């Protein structure tokens, strides 16, 4: 299956009755006018149901149901999709998965299994289980139907805000940025691919010229903590990177926490760390828009305990952006 505009348009038609058309919000932060795409309002609290529903609708699922491995958000999405389609689901998560995300998965009726210390261990356990039961395995990011499903977000966003020139997108295993790269392959839009310093798998892959293992750690590891980017998305991202239309950015956890606070303070948006990572690139000065840019920022997930927002320190005035970064 090719992952291109035609595949994404077909996915959009396939899942139209299953997912929400999430809104955009015009907002000025730290002196920058922005268009936020509020995908944290999606079913199950993140963008992930787009890929999950497309995978299940496209393939059909056996009576044995579905199996997935996830840091949390993909698992909740697969559980929600399976519940809507009347299928049993087993979700394997690593020990680092936050309690709020475990509860979200269980709340959709899936069987929750802690499958090891890391996502890779949970993935291996899920693969063994699928081989044992005959269940359909839905990969979190390295599956064509999942990539096409995630691409529907960017098709929708383009319809809502066609004048945007730069999109800031958080990166984990690459399903989201891969879908963005597929949709915007020829559009002229530049993608700013933002990763925590603790989970830099796309940055490592682009330097190496291929997917390679990278460290996994930090506050966003349960949503962005893949060991390496997917093989299917990498050529899509590498092509745009070579054309200087995909710009990798990494930043520290402190910048992500500050972006979480800014979203809560300025718009009462409760974003998990992974959901605030894209905005952190702009607010921290890790990336600065070029003159004339019209910038969109994806808020991609909200599966957190809202009480944790109060643990990040008192609300403070919005700091000015740092000096422009090179590139």
Secondary structure, DSSP 8 states (H G I E B T S, - for coil): ---SHHHHHHHHHHTTTTS----EEEEEETTEEEEEEEGGGSGGGBTTHHHHHHHHHHH---TT-EEEEESSHHHHHHHHHHHHHT--EEEEE-TTS-HHHHHHHHHTT-EEEE--SSHHHHHHHHHHHHHHH--EE--SSSSHHHHHHHHHHHHHHHHH-TT--EEEEE-SSSHHHHHHHHHTTTT--EEEEEEETT--HHHHHHHHTS-------STTHHHH--SS--HHHHHHHHHHHHTT-EEEEEE-HHHHHHHHHHHHHHH-----HHHHHHHHHHHTTSS---TT--EEEEE-B--S-GGGGGGG----------S----
